[in-house]
Amino acid sequence: MGSTLLIVGLILIILGWLVQFYYSVGRKLFALSLKFVVIYVVGCILLAIDAFQKGGGLMGILILVGGALAIISGVFAKNARKYYRPT
């Protein structure tokens, strides 16, 4: 079960980056995508669960910190989009 969480978590993180790449390159929207943040955080949670199951407490905490930073960045990006007025 543990390696399944690892694989699924990594696939979700890669998928999240592909979504962000599509928005940045394909649609020329360089703000952080909410879809990216959600997919990335879910992937981080799965990686952290896997790390905790394998006894890697510090690794799990560091992965959760990375997920928390993605959430904070997403909140700031959402607020920036709210106040941004293209000319």
C-alpha positions as CSV (number, residue, x, y, z in Angstrom):
1,M,0.0,0.0,0.0
2,G,2.8,2.4,0.9
3,S,4.5,2.4,-2.5
4,T,1.0,2.9,-4.1
5,L,0.6,6.1,-2.2
6,L,4.1,7.2,-3.3
7,I,3.4,6.5,-7.0
8,V,0.0,8.1,-7.0
9,G,1.3,11.2,-5.1
10,L,4.1,11.7,-7.5
11,I,1.8,11.2,-10.5
12,L,-0.5,13.9,-9.0
13,I,2.3,16.3,-8.5
14,I,3.5,15.8,-12.1
15,L,-0.1,16.2,-13.3
16,G,-0.4,19.5,-11.3
17,W,2.7,20.8,-12.9
18,L,1.4,19.9,-16.4
19,V,-1.8,21.8,-15.6
20,Q,0.3,24.8,-14.5
21,F,2.5,24.5,-17.6
22,Y,-0.7,24.5,-19.8
23,Y,-2.0,27.6,-18.2
24,S,1.4,29.4,-18.4
25,V,2.5,28.4,-21.9
26,G,-0.7,27.5,-23.7
27,R,-3.0,30.2,-22.3
28,K,-0.4,32.8,-21.4
29,L,-1.8,33.1,-17.9
30,F,1.2,33.2,-15.6
31,A,-0.6,33.4,-12.3
32,L,-0.7,30.3,-10.1
33,S,-3.6,28.1,-11.1
34,L,-6.0,27.0,-8.4
35,K,-6.2,23.6,-10.1
36,F,-2.4,23.3,-9.8
37,V,-2.5,24.1,-6.1
38,V,-5.2,21.6,-5.3
39,I,-3.7,18.7,-7.3
40,Y,-0.2,19.5,-5.9
41,V,-1.4,19.6,-2.3
42,V,-3.2,16.3,-2.6
43,G,0.0,14.7,-4.1
44,C,1.9,16.1,-1.1
45,I,-0.5,14.7,1.4
46,L,-0.2,11.2,-0.2
47,L,3.6,11.5,-0.2
48,A,3.5,12.6,3.5
49,I,1.3,9.6,4.4
50,D,3.7,7.3,2.7
51,A,6.6,8.8,4.5
52,F,4.9,8.5,7.9
53,Q,4.0,4.9,7.2
54,K,7.6,4.1,6.5
55,G,8.8,5.8,9.6
56,G,10.2,8.9,7.9
57,G,8.7,11.5,10.3
58,L,11.0,14.3,9.3
59,M,10.4,13.6,5.6
60,G,6.7,13.6,6.1
61,I,6.8,16.9,7.9
62,L,9.0,18.5,5.2
63,I,6.6,17.3,2.5
64,L,3.6,18.8,4.5
65,V,5.5,22.1,4.8
66,G,5.9,22.1,1.0
67,G,2.1,21.5,0.7
68,A,1.3,24.2,3.1
69,L,3.6,26.6,1.2
70,A,1.7,25.7,-2.0
71,I,-1.6,26.5,-0.2
72,I,-0.3,29.9,1.0
73,S,1.0,30.7,-2.5
74,G,-2.4,29.8,-4.0
75,V,-4.1,32.1,-1.6
76,F,-1.8,35.0,-2.4
77,A,-2.2,34.3,-6.1
78,K,-6.0,34.3,-5.8
79,N,-5.9,37.6,-4.0
80,A,-3.5,39.0,-6.7
81,R,-5.9,37.9,-9.5
82,K,-8.8,39.6,-7.7
83,Y,-7.1,43.0,-7.7
84,Y,-5.3,42.7,-11.1
85,R,-7.0,44.6,-13.8
86,P,-5.5,44.0,-17.3
87,T,-5.1,47.1,-19.4
